[in-house]
């Protein structure tokens, strides 16, 4: 990082692009090659051996499943914004989660301690044991007691999907001892929270959300140290969950406006949360102390009627787009979680989750007011 600038807003624009001026370029190059020729196959063999042993690939690329220059720019940029040495990008957020679990299993640490609620598919992957893991669900103050000799990860999402419950990362990291704490930072982004500063050793994003920011790219990324990054790259190479170069290009571009988008949407979300709290059809509002663009609220009446009545707001899954999205977690994002576990984690059947975009706050409130009448 150049010494003259250190603010996140500035680095979001320049991270991953610091060499472009010297290259005579303005926009980051998009490299779509799947393979890279070399006349020295003996040297290529040696480099492949080094990569297989966990080293970063030095020199030109070899093959798209090993690495891609455009994707690597995005990886470096996000790692810098989160305050880590390395970033490893994947085809989706769930591919990133899967790789982290497989990394623990590969080290003989198949046990995971997790705090609910998590994103529904993360919950399902842990509960199902599809990747050979075993999960113990614990409250934050019960994590230390749940640790075992074979615990490879403690997994938490804060603010959590969809209730926006928050966990004190520093306290949880202390409770983890030598066990790596993995924090899903998708909702907060490095604009609002950098878990590595508080002791998290692995930070994960569904890059599909705020990092991309426009609802048109899918990806996942893990920020971590060199040792974990080496394992994750090996897993990515072996399993094939690579991020497409065009996605890497779009995600790098998305980072440049991330602070502006998150801060603007957060200001609107705070206003809407306050107004929803005073509406007679709303029984509870969940908004993080941290702030942010997400609002969850519970309604008195049929939540599906509200979803069907919005006209400006987009009734769709996902989050982090420039337009405001609204959904019913119990029916969609967390439907795959057992009903009892879902309710026990605070995901009631009356809960609505809204990801606030960049529209005018008065236009959004007018749409919510007319939709709430459907209740």
Buried (B, 14 or more C-beta within 10 A) or exposed (E): EEEEEEEBBBBBBBBBBBEBEEEEEEEBEBBEEEEBEBEEEEEBEEBBEEBEEEEEBEEEBBBBBBBBBBBBBBBBBBBBBBEBBBBBBBBBBBBBBBBBBBBBBBEEBBBBBBBBBBBBBBBBBBBEEEBEBEBBBBEBEEBBEBBEEEBBBBBBBBBBBBBBBBBEBBBBBBBBEEBBBBBBBBBBBBBBBBBBEBBBBBBBBBBBBBBBBBBEBBBBBBBBBEEBBBBBBBBBBEBEBBBBBEBBBBBBBBBBBBBBBBBBBBEBBBBBBEBBEEBEBBEBBBBBEBBBBBBBBBBBBEBEBBBEBBEBBBBBBBBBBBBBBBBBBBEBBBEBBEEEBBBEBBBBBBBBBBBBBBBEBEEBBEBBEEBBEBB
